[in-house]
Structure formats: structure tokens, C-alpha cells
Amino acid sequence: MTDSGGSGARESAPGREFDLLVSERNGYYYHPFLREQPAGAQAQSFALRTLSELGRAPKTSLAPDRARSLRRQALQTSSLWGREWLVPLRRAGADEVLGIGDAVAVNGARSEGGWYVDSALGDDGDAARLGATWAALGVLDALGRLDDLPAADRASTVTWLRALAGKPRALDQSCALARSLHLLGEPVPGALTRIAAPRTDDFAALTADERATRLADTYSHVLIQEAAGKRPAVNRHVWEAVLRDGAATLSYEQLYQVVHVLKAAGSPASVFAPVLKRLDGERLDDGTVRDPDAYIGNPDASLFVQRLRAAAGWSRKDPGLLAALDREEKSGDISEEGAEQLNRAALRRVTAGGGTSERARRLCADPRVLPATVTEHNATPWQRTSLNCADAGAPVRDPDVGTWALDTPERVVAAATVAVGFADNRRLDAVPSWITADALRRWALDPGRFTSVYDYTLVARAYALRGGGLDAALREALGRGVTPYRGCPGLPDLYQVGGGDFACDLKTTWGVWSLDRQLDGAMRWLPSGSPRNGK
């Protein structure tokens, strides 16, 4: 329900799949592997509830370690609500996340006064006790154990709830009270059902936080009416507009609340089409959903997007990206660490153009930022930093480079990294003489020796830079080592990490596209429409 500030209009050009990676949180691009990050137990719960609400009957096939992780996370957060979050996962087929032993644990959280105690809420006041009791009864009901509650215990809980019903209280407390009575098969007092629905005539004037509160209150009102067997009277047109505007960005909890409100209000099925489209797009192979809160962009990912645009021959004009940079720098909440300052300076220059900043010049001359001596152990940070210097337009001194045997994949990758680093700074003549095409050839022809596609592309790039030709043997090796790793859902032109990791990766894609550029597009790995693709 918040306004992210957006990122401004993106350039209308080829490569629109990058638009999928614009963070709603800060306007930067985010690394695509974050799209494979599963949401936590609470978010999973609301996403699966929403699918169920819309008639989808979702199913999951959680791996045992993933199921244990979700359960552990849920119970560490909340002993009772954590278990309640796991109910939709159990209904979707993940039986191991919640079992009969949990009914014993829930019953152990019951107090002599009739209420339940959740360690996350404490036992101080009606709000905590009502919330914990609603969660506990819901878990027992889901496990089919609510009827096992001894009559005396049930009576004491009902007596306690009824004693609270006559006093005015916040809507969320009244909701917990009404739902608890409903779960126990008791009528909901008229005093609760007479609570008016939250107003909506002032909705346009509310702040983002006030709108979120109004939604939560409306959801509570709807649950109270449903518990009493009544149809809630809410202004569905206002909430349909909220769903229309926020279907792609609302949190999973808020999405569920809006959907439940609108279903109760009788909205037609067409209203929910954007919700199903979003959730279908967010589901992972095991039936769970991704974590949209992980989609936080940063200058590093954004700089790789700009490098990919350059590799493909596309414009790097991006007003939204400049706006994100400006917002972060004006906020004052930015790192003063040298490498991160250089990253932002490089990003600004490749996006906005202009000269080299004095700050970038100082950073690229600082041996604490850019190593003055390169070994097999620091070749990667040297290459990444020198690439940032090149993007920032800052000159760099040639480092002293040690020597090492090219007898292991790790050492070969380190040597290839050195060669690529010099080439990307237009200092190909400075590549150490001991890094030769002859020494690299057997490695370039054996992609299976490397744990990632990116490492292999470095070796192949270095081999080509040192004069290795694209003969039939190399073409066949490249076809095995790179081509099968193209594409992820929604990202058809990006490349996967490899080595058992199927997530797409900007750095890997940059390695692949850069290699194809060196080969004049011979491998056709660059996207369609790129100037060098197939030429």
C-alpha cells in the first residue's frame, strides 16, 4: 500500500526484460537470482491462502530441508502464529511442516484463565491474549483437534471471551474475539456485528500508512460479519481500485486482505485476474512463492545492466536509474566505503555521461581500493575494481603481476581474469607473456572442468584475446559450456550461473555476451536485435 517512488520511465528499447528487474523499493535494478529466493513462512501462508480464496487449490512439493527451514523460521518468529502460518502449506501437501505433535504444543500454551499465550506476543493485556487464542484455536481446528478440547477448558475460554465482548476495543481485537467464538461454535454477540465498516470516502486523502491501516481494519470488519453469518457491507468499488493499482506491488498479506474483502463483497471474477497473473508468475518449481521483499536493487546490479546494454549495442539512457542514484545520494544513507563509492561513480558516468569525477580518480589511484600487485588470490577483486575504474573513466596504473602454474581450474581462471581485466581497460599489450593461447587451449576446450559458466567464459575470452581461433573444436566446446544455460522465466536472454545453480545472473550474462562480441556474434548468444548478433 506504499508508493515506492518508482524509478521513472525506462528507455523504450530492446532489452525490455531488464524492466522486470527494476526494484519497486528503490528504483535500482536487482540481481535476478533474487527472483529465486523463496518467501518466508508468513508470506507463503498469505500467498497460498489467496490462491485458495480464488479457487486454485494450490499444491506444493517442498524438499525436506526446505520444509524444515520454513517450520523452524515460523516457530522462531511466533510459537502460535507461526504454526497458524504453516496451515496453508500443510493443506497444500507439505504434511511435514505441521503435525499432531503441534496440537500438543498448542494445548501446552493454554493458561488457567482460558486464553492462550504466544511467546512472541507475551501475556500482557487483552490484545496479546486474543491474538494468541485466535491463532491457537485455528491451528487446533486445522489439525482436527479442536473437538478434543475438554469441556471444562472450552467453557472457561468461552466465558473469558464473552466477558471481553461488551467492552469497546480496536477492530483487530474484536475480530480475534469474534473468530475465536466462531471456531468454538458459539454465537457472535450483536455488539460486535454492529460495529460500522471503516469509512472509505476519505481514502484518496490518506497517507500510505493510513491506507494500510484502513485495509487491515476493513478486513477485520469483514471477518467479524462472516463469523456472525452476515454479509459485510463494504464499498467494493474503492477496494477494487486499490487492487487494480496494487495487484503487482502489495505485500502478500495485503493482497490476501483485499482479495478476501472483495470476495466477501461480491466482486466479479474478472477483478482478480491481475492477482492470479502475479501469483502464477511468482511461484517457484516447488509450488511456493518468491520473496518480493528481496527485490532490493543496488548500484552493482544496475552497473551490470548498463554493461549488458553496452555489450548489446543498446542505449544506456535511463532516467529512472539516475533518479534512483539521486535519491540515494540525497538521503545521506550511503556507504563511504571506497569500492562502493567507485561503483556509484561508474554507474553515474555510464548512465549520464560527462567527465571523470575527481573522487573516482583518487579511488582508482588508491592501492587500498585497486591492488597494485596482482596474484592468483586477488585477481578477481582487481579485475572487478579495474572494470569499475574503466566505466568511471579513471586511468589505472598497470599492476605488478606474479606468475603461477596453469595446472588447476582455479589458477587458470585467475590467469584468465588478469587477461580479461587488462583487455577491458584497453591494455591488452600489458597481459603477462606467460598467459598464452597455447597454455589456455586445453582448458578452453574442456568446459566441464569449471564450476560456473562465468568462469568458463573468462577462460574462453582470455584464449580468444591471446590469439586462439574459433575452430570447430572450440565452437563445439562453447556450445556445450554455454548454450544450454540460456534463459530463465521472464528472462529469455540471460544466462544461468551453471554448476547446478539454475538462477540467471547478470555477471554471467555479461561474460557470455562479451565473449560473443569478441567472436563477432558467431555463437549467436547476444539477444536478437543486437548489432553484432549473427554478423
N, C-alpha and C positions, 0 to 999 in steps of 0.2 A: 504493500500500500504506500510505498515511498517513491519519491521522484529521484531517480538516480543521478540526475543532472545530465545523463546521456553522454554521448561523445560527439555530437554534431553529425551532420550528414557526411557519409563516406563518399569517396570518389566513385562515380559511376563508371566502371571499367571492368575488364576481365578480372578474374580472381575474386569474384564476389563471395566465394566460400570463406574468405577471411572475415567477412561480416559476421559469420557465426561465432567468431572468437572475440568479438568486442564485449568487454565486461560491462554489465549494467551497473556495476558498483562504482567504477572509476573511469570508464571510457578508454582505458588501455586495452590492448589485446592480451589474451591469456594463452598459456601453453595448452595445446589440445589434449595432452594426456590427462588434464584435469577433468575432461569430459568422461573419463572412465573411473572417476573417483565416486564410489557409492555413497549415498547419503546415510546419515546416522539413523538409529532406530526410530526416533521420533518422527523424522521426515518421511522415512519409509512407511510408517504407520499411516500418516495422513494421505500420502500418495496412493497407497493401496485402498484405503477407505474411499477415496474419491473415485477410483476406478469401479469399486463395488457399487457405490452410490449410483453410478451411471450404467450399471448393468453389465459390467465387463467380466466379473468373476475372475480376477487375476490369479495367476499361478506363479510360483517361484520354484527354483531348483538350486537352493543355496548349497554351496560346498560346506562340509562340516566345519572347517576353520572359520569360514565367513559367518556361519550361524553362531558359532561360539563367540566370535568377536562382537556381533550385534547384541547378543544377550548380555555379555559382560559390560559393554558400553551402556546398555539400558539400565541394568541394575546398579551400576556405579553412579548413575545420574539420579535414580529415584527407585526406591525399593518397591513401591506400589505402582506409581505411574509408569515406571519402566516396564513392569510386567504388562500393564494395560497397553502400552505401545506395541508389545510383541504379539498381541492378539491377532491383528490382521495378517501378520506374517505366518502365524500358525494356521489360520484359515486358508491361506494361500498355498499351503503344502509344506511349510517349514516346521514340521512337528517338533523338531528337537529344540526349538527356541523356548518352548513353554510346555510344561507337563504337570502331572498330578502332584509332584513334589512342590510345585509353586502354590497349589491350593493350601498345603500345609503351612508354607511360609506366610501366606496372606492371613490365614487364621491366627498365626502367631503374632500378627501385628495388631490384633484386636485388643482394645482396652476394656477394663471393667465397666466403664461408663457407656459402652455400646459403640463408640466410634473407633476408627482405625487410625494408626499412626504411621505416616511415611517419613522416613528419616530425612528426606530432602525438604519436607515441609515443617517438620517439628510437631509439637503438640501444644502450641501456644495460641489459643484462640479458635473461634468458630470457623474461620476461613480455611485454616490448615486441616482441621478435623473433617470438615465437609468434603473438601477436595480429596483427602485420603480415603474417606469412606466410599465416595463415588467410584474411585479407581478400584478399591478392593472388591466391592460388590460386582463391578464389571468383569474383573478377572475371574472371580468365582463363577459367575454366570457363563462366561465363555468356556470355562473348563467343565461345565455341567455339575458344579459342586455347590451351587447356591442353595439347593433344596436340602443339602446335608447340614445346613446350619441348625444347631439345636434350637428348639422352640424358645427357650428362655433367652438365648442370645439374640435371636431375631426380635423378640418382644422388647428387649432393652434398647436395641438400636432404633426400632420404630418409635418408642417412647421418647428417646433423645431427639430424634428428628422432628417429631411433632411439637416438642417443646420449643424448637427454634423457629417453627413456621409462622408464628404470629408476630414476629418482630421484623420490621423493615430492614432490608440488607441489600448489599450490592447484587447486581443481576447474576454474576457468576456464582455467588454463594446460593442464591435462590435456585439457580439451575442445578447445582450439585445436590441440593436438598430434594428438589422435585425428582430428579433422575434416580436418586437413591431410593426414595419411596416407591417409585415405579418398578425398579428392579426387585424390590421386596413384595411386589403385588399389592401395594397399598395405594389408596386414592390420594391424589394431589389436592391439598387444601385450596379452596377457592381464592384465598388471599394471594396465593402465588399466581394463579391464572389471570387475576385481574390486573396484574402489572402491565402497564401500557408498553407497546412496542417503542423502541427508541425512535426519535424523530429523524426524518431524512430531508426535510425542506431546507435545512441549512447546510447540507452535505458539501456543496460546492465551496463554501467558505471555510471549511475545516482544514486544519493542517494535516500533514501525512500521519502523524502520531494520533491525532484526534479521529481520523478516519479509521485507523486500525482499531482503536478502542470502540468506535461505534459499530464496526463489524462484529467484534467479539461480543458486544452487548446484544446485538440483534440475533446472533447465533444462539446465545443463552436464552433469549426470549423464545425463540422457535423451539428449542429443546423443552422448555417448561410447558409450552402449549401441547407439544406432541406427547409428553409424559402424561398429560391430563386427557389425552384423546381428543384434543381440539385442533382445528386447523388455524395456524397462525395467520394474522392479518398483517402483512408487510408490503411495502411498496416495491414490488418486484422490478419495476422499470428503473429505479435508481440502482438497484443491485445488479441488474442486467448490464447497465452501463459500466459499473465497476468491473464486472467480469470481462466485458468486451475490451476494456482498456488494459486490464491487468492479467489476462489469462496467461501471458507468456512470462510474467515477471513476479507475480505474487508468490510468497512463500508457500510451501506445500500445505501448511496448516491453514493459512488464509484462503488458499484455493479451495480446500475442503469446506471451510466455513461458508464461503459464498455459494458453492455448489449446493450444500445442504439447505441453505436458506432459500435458494431459488427452486430447488426441487419441492420443498415444502409449500412454496408459494404458487406452484403450478406452471412454471416457465416451460415453454416447449423444448423438445429435444435439440432443435437447431441451435439454441443458445449455448449448448455445451460442446459444440463441435470443436471450438478452439482449445478447450480443456483436454479433450481426448487426443487432439493432434499433438499438443505439448507433451502429455504423459507418454504417448506412444513413442515420441522422439527421445524421451529421456530414459526409457527403460534399457537396462543392460541385458546381456545374454541370459543371466540367471533369473530375470524377471523383476529384480529390484530396480530402483531408480538412481540416477546420478544425483550428485550433490550440487545444486546451483550456487550454494554459498561458497563453493570452492572456486567459482569462476571469477577470480580476482586477477585483473590484468596487472602488468608491470612493464617497465621500460625494456627489460631484457627480451621478453616475448615480442614486444612491439618493434624492437630493432630488428629481430629476425624476420618479422613480416615485411619490413621495408627492404631487407636484403633479398627476400624472395621476390618482391616486386621488381627490384633491380635486375635480378637474375633472369626473370621472365620478360624483361623489357617493358614493364608497365610503369605508369606514373606513380610516383611516391607522394603526390599531393594528397594530404589527409587533414582537413581542418579539425576533425574530431580528435585526432591524435594530438595536434597542437593544443587544443583546448584542454585535454587531459594533462598534458605537461604543465600548462599554465596553472591549472587548478592545484596540482600537487605542489608546485614551487611556491605559489602564493599562500598555501596553507601553512607553510613553515614546518610541516611534519615530513621532512625528507632526510634521508641519511646523509651524513657528512663523510662517510667512508669513501676513499678515493676512487675505487673501482666503480662504485655506483654513481658518483658524480660524473665520471667519464662516460658511463653508459648513457646518462641523460643528455650530456653534451653531444654525443654522437647521434642520438636519436633526434635531437632538435635540428642538427645541421642537415641530416639526410632528408628530413621532413620539410623544413622551412627554407633550406638553402642558406646562403650567406657565408661569411668567413669563419675562420677558426677562432674559437674563444681563447683568451689568454689562459683561462683555467685549464682547458684541455691541453694546451702546450706544456704547462707546468706539470700536469699529471703524467703526461707521456714521457717527460724527461726525468721523472722520479723513479729511481730503481726500486723503491718500496711498492710501486704500482706496476711498473713494467720491468721484469727482471733483466739485469744487464748480462747475466750469464745463463745460458740455457743448457739443461741436462735432460736426460731421459725422464726425470721425475717431475720437472716443471715445464715441459714443453707445451702441455695443454693450456695452463694459465697464461703463459707467454703468448701463445698464438691467439687466444681469445682477446687478451688485452690489446695486442698489437692490431688486431682487426678493428677493435673499437677506436683505436687511435687513427686508423686509416679512415674510418667513417667520420670521425671528428675533424679530419683534415690536418691532424697534428703530425709533424715529422717524428720519426723514431730513429735512434741510433742502432746500427747493426749490433746484435749481441755477440758475445763470445759463445761459441757452441762447442760443447765437448764431443767426444766420439764414443760410440758404443757399438757392439756387435749386433747385426740384424739377425739374431738367432731365435727370437721368440716373437709371438704376435704382438706382445706389449711393446717391445723395443722397436719393432717395425712401425707400429702406429706412432710412437713417439718421433721417430725419424721422419715419417710422412707428415706429421703435424708441423715439424720445423720447416719442411719444404713448402707446404701449403701456406704457412704463416709468412714466409718471405715473398711468395708469389702474390698473395693478397695485398702486400704492401709495395707491389711493383719493384721488388728487389730480387727477382729470380736469379740474377747473376751472383747473389750472395749465398745461395744454397751451398752448404758444405760439399766438397767434391766427393766425399765418401758416400754420399747418398746418391746412388746411381740407378738407372733403369735396369741394368743387369742384376743388381742386388735385389731390386724390388720385384722383378718379374714373377718369380715363382710364387710370391705371396699374392700378387695381383691376380694370378690365375687360380687361387685357392680360397674363395670367399668363406668356405666353411671353417677356416681357422679363426675367424673373428667373431666376437660375441655380439656385435651390433652392426647394423647397416652403415651407420655413420663412420665407424672405424674403418670399415672396408672401403667406403668412398674416399676417405683420406688417402689410403694406400694407392687406390687406383688413380686418384688425382696426382699424387706425387709421381707415380710411374709415368703418367702421360706428360707431366711437366718436365720430367727429365729425359724426354725423348721417346718413351715407349709408344709404339704404334698400336692402332686399333685393328689387330689382325683377327682372324676367325677364332683363335683360341681365347683371346681376351673378350671378344664380343660374347662368346658363349658363357664365359665366367661371369661377366657383368649381368647377363640375362638371368643366371642362377642366383647371383648375390644381391640383386637389387629389384628387378622387375616384379617378383612375386609379392613384394611388400608395399605395393602401391594401394593407397586408398583406405579410408575409414568411413563410417556412416556420416554423411553430410560433408565429407572432406575427401572427395574423389581424387584430387591431385596431390595430396600429401602422402608422405611415406611413413611406414611403421618403424618403430625402434628396432625390431628384429630380436633374435636370441630368445624367443619365447614371449616377448612383450609385443602385443598387437596394437598398442596405442600409437596413434600418429604423433609426429614430433616435428617441430619447426626446424630445429638444428639438423636433424636427419634429412629433412626435405631440402634444406639449403645445401647440404653436402651433395645430394643426388643431383639437384638442378645445376649446381656449379660444375659438377663433373660433366654433365651433358653439354653444358655450354662449351667447356674445353674441347669436347668432341664434336662441336658444331651441330649439336642436336641429333647426332647419329643414332642414339639409343631411344629417341622419342620419349624421354622421361619428362621433358618440360611440358607444361599444360598446352592444350590446344589454343592457338591464337598467339603463342609466344613467337617473336620474330625468328628465333633460332630453331623452333620445333620442326624437325624434318628437313632443315635446309643445309 
